[in-house]
């Protein structure tokens, strides 16, 4: 079963956001649905994100999907290890497979907690 | 004859120094100039390219062996949904190969190309009759090319009216991926709308975008779920009232050809995939053809040149000539006159079937898909419980309790002599498996495909590992798709140490 850690908030588009350090990634459910991730396209450090807008793409053997920003802000760090090892997203979606870190420009809005996100993906 | 098990080496690996197929005589006339005299030195190679050195029998055997490992509509059923892999009648090739067509120079004067021009003109008329459009351009070389042309026409139309605020194109989330890509390439902002519970475009969401920014809405009918968009007239009304245009992605025309016409549904501009509905070859990259049709108000913007027919009283019969595009045209979109050989094949197909025959094509295509859907239901229920059109999208999650993923089922079908269905598309259906049998498959083939699916499900319950290992009967077994995409090896080197780029 997919994991839904409680220390992050979730978007309905299957990204997670850790408020403490501004880290963004895709959820365990997302990586399972995508299958083997083969490429992740991320913004450069310093790029400005708008909440709810696409900030990159994630490509798996099945499809290419947009990544949506859970919060607005400036990109502070990018997980450059994904360029050579995109499979980290599959292996550790909440750890070594993180995507970017942001300096948020405000409070995130419209995010789900672990229980609400689990209900969303499990359709209950 | 069984396919040999040994992997076929690359032609480069067969190379032996000094071997060759042909010996050309020494040049006995003065050479006009040598390339190395004319090219900047930085562009010249330091050494000759390492082309394979092989004898003629080696070349012939290599490529003949490879060709025997190919899977094609001519060797087996190809239910690749969305692609309309129908049988391509051989008479199409015979006619396209006639000297008068195949040997005609594309720049021949009109007077020497009357037969070819007449064929193009008649094909345009046929496509107009089948779609209800008023004019067609045969130039676009593929479906996506047609989409781009259609979007450029929409752009030119709005611009000519001074309506420059219309920069938005609406596409449903079920759309072919090429739709938003074409709209974006033509400079539009793409807005996505959802699919309702019945599998149709969400009309309320369309209404929400029906404003002065709307340039066009792109719709496939039937849509990529294989379902007829029953509210298409309402969609057209909403789009038109807002001042937008309705674009028909003709990829799924095989479901309605001869029965319903896009223009009657309210579409203003469309492309057709001749390599789908009109039985011209595709797979392995075509070439295809994606003619674009428009209603009268958009005809000034069509790309040119277009064939014009003139009745000349002094001579027997009409005369045909190329007309250059007018000042409002978006211009040329391809060199010369499109993929002419493909156009001849499509014309042959239309003439061979006639109006009533094409009506039967769509009828049989829809019947075949519904029969297959009914046979598959025990293992693979349709994504939406409705009568489908020419293809059925099934929900592969039903395989999970049997320990199967959509991918595993596809791989195991290869061992049973079938091409796999389309998988993981449309994106809005989890584990989607999309089957399109087409009208040319006999009943026995459809039943055999369904039986093979049932057999694989039973095998998965008995011996899941056997299915995870599939395919084992093909020249190449289960490939590691993830590694191939992550770390592709696109170039062969004679040895590890020989990786320096050629100077």
HADDOCK unambig.tbl for C-alpha pairs under 7 A between the chains (distance, minus, plus):
assign (segid A and resid 36 and name CA) (segid B and resid 482 and name CA) 5.89 0.50 0.50
assign (segid A and resid 38 and name CA) (segid B and resid 482 and name CA) 6.14 0.50 0.50
assign (segid A and resid 38 and name CA) (segid B and resid 485 and name CA) 5.87 0.50 0.50
assign (segid A and resid 38 and name CA) (segid B and resid 486 and name CA) 4.98 0.50 0.50
assign (segid A and resid 39 and name CA) (segid B and resid 486 and name CA) 6.87 0.50 0.50
assign (segid A and resid 61 and name CA) (segid B and resid 481 and name CA) 6.86 0.50 0.50
assign (segid A and resid 61 and name CA) (segid B and resid 482 and name CA) 6.30 0.50 0.50
assign (segid A and resid 62 and name CA) (segid B and resid 424 and name CA) 5.96 0.50 0.50
